[in-house]
Amino acid sequence: MMLSPYGYKTEYPPDYEDHMGMGEAFANAALAVNGTYYPYGVTYEIIYPASGTALDWGYDFGIKYSYSLELPDPKYSWLLPEKFILPIAKETYAGMVASFLYMIDHP
């Protein structure tokens, strides 16, 4: 999941459209690698209300592309079997490259 501000309030941040564009770029690039879909969006809507998050703090202090990435877990909680590590790393890498390119084009 690619989580963007805000988690502590229901309103969208001023940079909402760029956050969604970056999330879409990440999700599409990751999907192209192994077919894994990474949901993206506002923390408050995607998971649940969350206060005190680093991404909200960073955004409120001027970091436009402040976000949190949660890697997929196909049911193993925090004990991911070794066979999943490289595939997830490859799709995450592709997603990060796509998000960085988006950020460069949308400063």
VOMARTI-969825 format. One record per residue (C-alpha): residue number from 1; residue in three letters; chain; z negated, y, x negated. Coordinates in steps of 0.25 Angstrom, whole numbers. Layout:
<atoms>
- torro | semar | marfi | pz | py | px
- NUM | ala | A | Z | Y | X
...
</atoms>
This chain:
<atoms>
- torro | semar | marfi | pz | py | px
- 1 | met | A | 0 | 0 | 0
- 2 | met | A | 3 | 14 | -5
- 3 | leu | A | -8 | 23 | 1
- 4 | ser | A | -7 | 38 | 2
- 5 | pro | A | -16 | 49 | 6
- 6 | tyr | A | -24 | 51 | 15
- 7 | gly | A | -34 | 40 | 17
- 8 | tyr | A | -45 | 49 | 22
- 9 | lys | A | -38 | 57 | 33
- 10 | thr | A | -27 | 55 | 43
- 11 | glu | A | -18 | 66 | 39
- 12 | tyr | A | -6 | 64 | 30
- 13 | pro | A | -6 | 72 | 17
- 14 | pro | A | 4 | 83 | 14
- 15 | asp | A | 12 | 73 | 5
- 16 | tyr | A | 13 | 62 | 15
- 17 | glu | A | 28 | 61 | 15
- 18 | asp | A | 29 | 60 | 0
- 19 | his | A | 17 | 49 | 0
- 20 | met | A | 25 | 41 | 11
- 21 | gly | A | 38 | 42 | 2
- 22 | met | A | 31 | 37 | -10
- 23 | gly | A | 24 | 26 | -2
- 24 | glu | A | 38 | 22 | 3
- 25 | ala | A | 44 | 22 | -11
- 26 | phe | A | 33 | 13 | -16
- 27 | ala | A | 34 | 4 | -4
- 28 | asn | A | 49 | 2 | -5
- 29 | ala | A | 49 | 0 | -20
- 30 | ala | A | 38 | -11 | -19
- 31 | leu | A | 44 | -17 | -7
- 32 | ala | A | 57 | -19 | -15
- 33 | val | A | 50 | -27 | -26
- 34 | asn | A | 44 | -39 | -18
- 35 | gly | A | 45 | -35 | -4
- 36 | thr | A | 30 | -30 | -3
- 37 | tyr | A | 28 | -18 | 6
- 38 | tyr | A | 18 | -8 | 2
- 39 | pro | A | 13 | 0 | 14
- 40 | tyr | A | 12 | 15 | 11
- 41 | gly | A | 5 | 27 | 18
- 42 | val | A | -7 | 35 | 21
- 43 | thr | A | -20 | 28 | 17
- 44 | tyr | A | -26 | 32 | 30
- 45 | glu | A | -15 | 25 | 38
- 46 | ile | A | -11 | 13 | 29
- 47 | ile | A | -25 | 7 | 27
- 48 | tyr | A | -37 | 15 | 33
- 49 | pro | A | -44 | 28 | 31
- 50 | ala | A | -49 | 29 | 17
- 51 | ser | A | -57 | 41 | 11
- 52 | gly | A | -60 | 43 | -4
- 53 | thr | A | -47 | 37 | -9
- 54 | ala | A | -41 | 41 | -22
- 55 | leu | A | -27 | 44 | -16
- 56 | asp | A | -33 | 54 | -6
- 57 | trp | A | -41 | 61 | -17
- 58 | gly | A | -29 | 62 | -26
- 59 | tyr | A | -20 | 67 | -15
- 60 | asp | A | -30 | 77 | -11
- 61 | phe | A | -31 | 82 | -25
- 62 | gly | A | -16 | 84 | -27
- 63 | ile | A | -10 | 70 | -31
- 64 | lys | A | 2 | 70 | -21
- 65 | tyr | A | 5 | 55 | -23
- 66 | ser | A | -9 | 50 | -22
- 67 | tyr | A | -9 | 36 | -17
- 68 | ser | A | -15 | 22 | -18
- 69 | leu | A | -7 | 9 | -19
- 70 | glu | A | -13 | -4 | -14
- 71 | leu | A | -6 | -16 | -19
- 72 | pro | A | -2 | -28 | -10
- 73 | asp | A | -11 | -39 | -9
- 74 | pro | A | -6 | -52 | -2
- 75 | lys | A | -19 | -56 | 3
- 76 | tyr | A | -27 | -58 | -10
- 77 | ser | A | -36 | -46 | -9
- 78 | trp | A | -39 | -41 | -23
- 79 | leu | A | -36 | -54 | -30
- 80 | leu | A | -21 | -54 | -31
- 81 | pro | A | -15 | -67 | -36
- 82 | glu | A | -7 | -65 | -49
- 83 | lys | A | 6 | -69 | -43
- 84 | phe | A | 6 | -56 | -35
- 85 | ile | A | 3 | -46 | -46
- 86 | leu | A | 17 | -44 | -52
- 87 | pro | A | 24 | -43 | -39
- 88 | ile | A | 15 | -33 | -34
- 89 | ala | A | 16 | -25 | -47
- 90 | lys | A | 31 | -25 | -47
- 91 | glu | A | 31 | -20 | -33
- 92 | thr | A | 20 | -9 | -36
- 93 | tyr | A | 28 | -5 | -48
- 94 | ala | A | 40 | -3 | -40
- 95 | gly | A | 33 | 5 | -30
- 96 | met | A | 26 | 14 | -40
- 97 | val | A | 39 | 17 | -47
- 98 | ala | A | 45 | 21 | -33
- 99 | ser | A | 33 | 29 | -30
- 100 | phe | A | 33 | 37 | -43
- 101 | leu | A | 48 | 40 | -41
- 102 | tyr | A | 45 | 45 | -27
- 103 | met | A | 34 | 54 | -32
- 104 | ile | A | 43 | 60 | -43
- 105 | asp | A | 53 | 63 | -32
- 106 | his | A | 43 | 69 | -23
- 107 | pro | A | 33 | 77 | -32
</atoms>
